[in-house]
Amino acid sequence: MNDRKKAVHVGTVVLETVKGHLWLSFAILAVVAGAVGAALVPPLVLGRIVDGLTAGERLTLRPCGIWPSPHWREGWNPPGRAR
């Protein structure tokens, strides 16, 4: 009986803490969701590399869009389209 009372007490404390620090709770959920999303990216990239290698494509290093283009100030202008 003492364990049940302690479990209810712990649940109440956790619930009150979540209610009292709502922004902290949302921030923790956002960080966990971001960590799960970041953990899913490497297998997807590796899967594309393996699929390309099994299809007979050469393995090349391609810019992934993180580094700025030399034309970043001018914007992207598709071929055949005048400014």
N, C-alpha and C positions, 0 to 999 in steps of 0.2 A: 504494500500500500504506500509506503514511503517513496518507492521508485516512481509510481504513477504520479504522485504529487509533484515530484521533482521534474518529471517530463512535462507536465502542464506548465510548471513555472518557467522552464527553459523556453518552451514555445511562446509563452507570453512575453518573455524578455526579448526574444528575437523579433516578434511582431511589433512590439513597442519601439524597438530600435529602428526597424524599417520605416515605421510611420514617422518617427522623429527625425530621421535623416533621409528624407525621400530622394534628394538630389544625389546623395552618396549611393543609394541603392540603384538608381538609374545609371550612374557612372560605372558601377561595378558590372551591371548587366551589359552595358555598351562595350566595356573592355573585354568581357568574356566573349561576346559575339564577335568582336574584332579579332580576338585570338583564334577563334574557331575558323573564321574566314581566312586569316593569314595562314593557318595550318593546312587549308585546302588548296592553296595556290601552288606550292611546289609539286605535288603529285600531278596536277593538271598540266603544268609546264613539262614535267618529265614524260608524261603520257604523249604529249604532242611531239616531243623529240623522238621517242621510241617509235611512234606511228610513222614519222617521217623517215626514219632509218629503215624500217621494215618495208616501206614503199619504195626504197631505192634512192631517196633523195640524199644529197650531200649534207653533212652537218656544217652549217655556217653560223657565224655569230652575226646576229641581226640586232640593230638598235631596237630597244623595246619601248621607246617613247619617254624614258626617264630623262635622258640627256637632251638639252635643248638643241634644236635645229639651228644651223648657221643663219637661217632666214626667219628666225622667230620674231623679229621686229616687224617684218613685212607681212607676216601671215602666210598661209599656204595658198598658192595660186596654181590650180590645176592646169595641165598642159592644154594649150589651145584656148584659154580663156583670158581675155584682156582685162586689165584693171581699169 
